[in-house]
Amino acid sequence: MLGMIHARLHHEGDKMATHGKKYLAALAKIEPDHWYTPDEAVKLVKETSISKFDGTVEVHMRLGVDPRHADQQVRDVVVLPHGLGKSVRVLVFAQGEGAILAREAGADVVADDDETLAKIQGGWTEFDVAISTPDVMGKVGRLGRVLGPRGLMPNPKAGTVVPAEDLPRVIRESKAGRVEFRVDKTSNLHVPVGKVSFDAKKLYENFAALMEAVKKARPASMKGTYIKRITLVATMGPGIKIDPAGAQSMEITE
């Protein structure tokens, strides 16, 4: 029995040792059993950021869906009003008129030649978003092994397979802060909503835009509680629990 107690204390000590003084100081600012309002949380997430660089603020949600069922998938896109605080590299798969429109709209790379396709087939993925017109999806599909695991495969449900005339709008939205979200196998969503350097109002409004989009993406077949838990966290920082009811009533104020 004594040996078990010593082993447990040693284990707890190891857990504490994995976090430095900065993390523990940040953690001390958070009440572990308190459900914060969204307004409180966005202010606190800035105070508890411990990274030396400008960290990313993410929202983590536990949903009440069962992603094993096709009719309970949660997947959509949201255009964050204040973007993500980083430059987004956009690649477009198109040809002819579509390729011309993509270049005029500011796409960083237009894959309208065999050389670029071969480069991607070889593993090159130095872009953040891939958009395609429907007519070239046959060629894009062959790149699935490279694009799929990295979340870069164009998809109609995510709004990244569009007619040529829609390319300027989608390219503009992607660069402005268009974010795709998709429930994972454990019923969780993980979505960035900005940088720690953003002021609290911008983080709040990005968060509110995400909540609105997630609510609209609720599957019709879903029964019971849809959004079970919400946590706001900065890169390397501790998580801040948010009252789900309060988060679902968020609004963007002018």
C-alpha positions as a printed NumPy array, in Angstrom:
array([[  0.   ,   0.   ,   0.   ],
       [  2.787,   2.409,   0.975],
       [  4.576,   1.59 ,  -2.25 ],
       [  1.475,   2.48 ,  -4.257],
       [  1.199,   5.852,  -2.488],
       [  4.884,   6.624,  -3.197],
       [  4.379,   5.628,  -6.842],
       [  1.345,   7.903,  -7.144],
       [  3.13 ,  10.864,  -5.556],
       [  6.078,  10.299,  -7.888],
       [  3.669,  10.228, -10.861],
       [  1.961,  13.464,  -9.759],
       [  5.385,  15.079,  -9.345],
       [  6.305,  14.065, -12.885],
       [  3.073,  15.625, -14.179],
       [  3.867,  18.921, -12.45 ],
       [  7.419,  18.797, -13.771],
       [  6.147,  18.722, -17.349],
       [  4.899,  22.315, -16.952],
       [  7.161,  25.273, -16.317],
       [  6.671,  28.155, -13.902],
       [  5.055,  30.36 , -16.559],
       [  2.399,  27.757, -17.319],
       [  1.64 ,  27.181, -13.639],
       [  1.413,  30.948, -13.049],
       [ -1.039,  31.237, -15.954],
       [ -3.008,  28.255, -14.688],
       [ -3.318,  29.923, -11.262],
       [ -5.299,  32.766, -12.884],
       [ -8.024,  30.329, -13.967],
       [-10.643,  28.969, -11.6  ],
       [-10.82 ,  25.255, -12.553],
       [-14.509,  24.784, -11.68 ],
       [-15.736,  28.097, -13.087],
       [-17.595,  28.423, -16.384],
       [-16.517,  31.74 , -17.876],
       [-18.59 ,  34.007, -20.105],
       [-17.202,  34.44 , -23.651],
       [-16.299,  38.054, -22.819],
       [-14.337,  36.992, -19.711],
       [-12.675,  34.142, -21.59 ],
       [-11.275,  36.214, -24.468],
       [ -9.72 ,  38.655, -22.003],
       [ -8.319,  35.813, -19.881],
       [ -6.889,  33.907, -22.844],
       [ -4.72 ,  36.943, -23.63 ],
       [ -3.517,  37.118, -20.008],
       [ -2.681,  33.408, -19.851],
       [ -0.715,  33.178, -23.112],
       [  2.843,  32.112, -22.283],
       [  4.442,  31.605, -25.705],
       [  7.276,  33.966, -26.684],
       [  5.766,  34.255, -30.162],
       [  2.323,  35.555, -31.125],
       [  0.304,  32.454, -30.309],
       [ -2.882,  31.263, -31.969],
       [ -6.167,  31.331, -30.053],
       [ -8.259,  28.206, -30.637],
       [-11.779,  27.139, -29.734],
       [-12.259,  23.488, -28.819],
       [-15.814,  22.145, -28.743],
       [-17.2  ,  18.793, -27.664],
       [-20.356,  18.053, -29.649],
       [-23.181,  15.643, -28.901],
       [-23.108,  14.149, -32.411],
       [-22.017,  10.632, -33.35 ],
       [-19.625,  11.16 , -36.297],
       [-19.808,   7.446, -37.155],
       [-23.162,   8.24 , -38.777],
       [-23.075,  10.037, -42.126],
       [-26.109,  12.148, -41.193],
       [-24.379,  13.488, -38.071],
       [-21.329,  15.013, -39.7  ],
       [-20.606,  18.637, -38.833],
       [-18.639,  20.362, -41.555],
       [-18.818,  23.89 , -42.887],
       [-16.856,  27.093, -43.365],
       [-16.914,  30.449, -41.623],
       [-15.467,  33.776, -42.731],
       [-13.976,  35.353, -39.623],
       [-14.624,  39.111, -39.684],
       [-11.079,  39.929, -38.516],
       [ -9.208,  37.094, -40.209],
       [ -6.582,  34.901, -38.588],
       [ -3.739,  37.37 , -38.383],
       [ -1.588,  35.58 , -40.918],
       [ -1.062,  35.589, -44.664],
       [ -2.907,  32.716, -46.342],
       [ -1.322,  31.077, -49.394],
       [ -3.998,  30.037, -51.892],
       [ -3.523,  27.487, -54.678],
       [ -6.153,  27.116, -57.396],
       [ -6.661,  24.143, -59.706],
       [ -8.23 ,  25.528, -62.896],
       [ -7.701,  25.864, -66.618],
       [ -8.556,  28.326, -69.362],
       [-10.839,  31.135, -68.204],
       [-10.77 ,  29.813, -64.621],
       [ -6.989,  30.057, -64.483],
       [ -7.099,  33.631, -65.799],
       [ -9.705,  34.637, -63.197],
       [ -7.701,  32.976, -60.411],
       [ -4.53 ,  34.878, -61.325],
       [ -6.404,  38.178, -61.569],
       [ -7.997,  37.518, -58.146],
       [ -4.61 ,  37.091, -56.479],
       [ -4.146,  33.338, -56.178],
       [ -0.586,  32.597, -55.053],
       [ -0.295,  29.539, -57.295],
       [ -2.46 ,  28.445, -60.229],
       [ -2.012,  24.763, -61.045],
       [ -2.981,  24.735, -64.71 ],
       [  0.01 ,  22.824, -66.021],
       [  1.392,  19.293, -65.694],
       [  4.603,  20.545, -64.088],
       [  2.786,  21.994, -61.04 ],
       [  0.596,  18.895, -60.7  ],
       [  3.704,  16.681, -60.78 ],
       [  5.347,  18.889, -58.153],
       [  2.359,  18.385, -55.811],
       [  2.308,  14.66 , -56.603],
       [  5.907,  14.621, -55.386],
       [  4.887,  16.026, -52.011],
       [  5.026,  19.815, -52.415],
       [  2.318,  21.467, -50.297],
       [  3.546,  24.991, -49.56 ],
       [  0.048,  26.471, -49.507],
       [ -2.715,  26.798, -46.901],
       [ -5.87 ,  26.479, -49.01 ],
       [ -6.581,  24.621, -52.244],
       [ -9.541,  25.576, -54.443],
       [-10.666,  23.864, -57.636],
       [-13.154,  24.241, -60.443],
       [-15.305,  21.123, -61.067],
       [-13.903,  20.447, -64.551],
       [-10.398,  19.625, -63.257],
       [-11.373,  17.562, -60.199],
       [-10.565,  14.395, -62.152],
       [ -6.893,  15.415, -62.163],
       [ -7.027,  16.759, -58.606],
       [ -8.453,  13.462, -57.362],
       [ -5.198,  11.721, -58.292],
       [ -3.425,  13.95 , -55.763],
       [ -5.574,  12.681, -52.899],
       [ -2.742,  10.833, -51.172],
       [ -0.813,  14.093, -50.847],
       [ -3.655,  16.555, -50.261],
       [ -6.041,  14.419, -48.182],
       [ -3.912,  13.779, -45.067],
       [ -3.016,  17.488, -44.909],
       [ -6.622,  18.667, -45.127],
       [ -5.945,  20.369, -48.466],
       [ -8.266,  18.373, -50.749],
       [-10.84 ,  20.654, -52.419],
       [-14.36 ,  19.647, -51.423],
       [-17.801,  20.913, -52.527],
       [-19.134,  20.688, -48.929],
       [-16.329,  22.943, -47.74 ],
       [-17.001,  25.4  , -50.549],
       [-13.614,  24.843, -52.184],
       [-14.933,  23.299, -55.421],
       [-16.66 ,  26.164, -57.23 ],
       [-17.462,  27.371, -60.766],
       [-14.849,  29.586, -62.37 ],
       [-16.977,  32.728, -61.892],
       [-16.971,  32.17 , -58.104],
       [-13.182,  31.876, -57.831],
       [-12.545,  35.593, -57.099],
       [-14.984,  35.533, -54.148],
       [-13.613,  32.304, -52.653],
       [ -9.983,  33.429, -53.089],
       [-10.826,  36.762, -51.431],
       [-12.612,  35.02 , -48.529],
       [ -9.768,  32.533, -48.069],
       [ -7.224,  35.302, -47.759],
       [ -9.482,  37.333, -45.465],
       [ -9.984,  34.568, -42.907],
       [-12.17 ,  31.82 , -44.323],
       [-11.846,  28.818, -42.006],
       [-13.146,  25.305, -42.524],
       [-14.272,  23.319, -39.503],
       [-15.038,  19.611, -39.339],
       [-15.935,  17.327, -36.446],
       [-13.284,  14.676, -35.767],
       [-13.749,  11.006, -34.858],
       [-14.027,  11.876, -31.155],
       [-16.888,  14.378, -31.726],
       [-14.616,  17.405, -31.241],
       [-14.07 ,  20.591, -33.221],
       [-10.748,  22.473, -33.112],
       [-10.925,  25.887, -34.79 ],
       [ -8.495,  28.861, -34.744],
       [-10.133,  32.265, -34.196],
       [ -7.16 ,  34.634, -34.285],
       [ -3.913,  35.612, -32.602],
       [ -3.13 ,  36.528, -28.994],
       [ -2.134,  39.998, -30.253],
       [ -5.711,  40.667, -31.418],
       [ -7.62 ,  42.951, -29.104],
       [-10.386,  41.295, -27.059],
       [-13.173,  42.749, -29.223],
       [-11.767,  41.209, -32.426],
       [-11.302,  37.822, -30.761],
       [-14.843,  38.002, -29.385],
       [-16.331,  38.832, -32.799],
       [-14.39 ,  36.069, -34.547],
       [-15.541,  33.648, -31.826],
       [-19.151,  34.857, -32.245],
       [-18.99 ,  34.307, -36.026],
       [-17.731,  30.756, -35.448],
       [-20.505,  30.002, -32.928],
       [-23.144,  31.198, -35.397],
       [-21.716,  28.957, -38.13 ],
       [-21.504,  25.915, -35.833],
       [-25.114,  26.397, -34.723],
       [-26.252,  26.548, -38.365],
       [-24.305,  23.353, -39.114],
       [-26.291,  21.313, -36.562],
       [-27.401,  18.054, -38.261],
       [-31.186,  17.718, -38.616],
       [-31.04 ,  14.136, -37.247],
       [-29.164,  15.201, -34.095],
       [-31.091,  14.787, -30.819],
       [-30.186,  15.964, -27.331],
       [-27.529,  18.495, -26.373],
       [-25.625,  19.683, -29.457],
       [-22.758,  21.684, -27.907],
       [-21.626,  20.029, -24.688],
       [-18.355,  21.742, -23.795],
       [-16.348,  24.713, -25.05 ],
       [-12.761,  25.57 , -24.181],
       [-10.729,  28.58 , -25.292],
       [ -6.957,  28.193, -25.337],
       [ -3.862,  30.017, -26.584],
       [ -0.826,  28.178, -27.959],
       [  0.943,  26.42 , -25.044],
       [ -1.469,  28.019, -22.554],
       [ -4.04 ,  26.447, -20.214],
       [ -7.633,  25.86 , -21.296],
       [-10.465,  28.173, -20.197],
       [-13.899,  26.569, -19.827],
       [-16.766,  28.58 , -21.295],
       [-20.454,  28.407, -20.467],
       [-21.97 ,  26.741, -23.594],
       [-25.299,  28.577, -23.229],
       [-23.549,  31.946, -23.064],
       [-21.417,  31.125, -26.098],
       [-24.468,  30.16 , -28.154],
       [-26.106,  33.529, -27.495],
       [-23.089,  35.558, -28.653],
       [-23.684,  38.378, -31.105],
       [-21.395,  40.606, -33.149],
       [-22.027,  44.202, -32.093],
       [-21.384,  47.079, -34.439]])
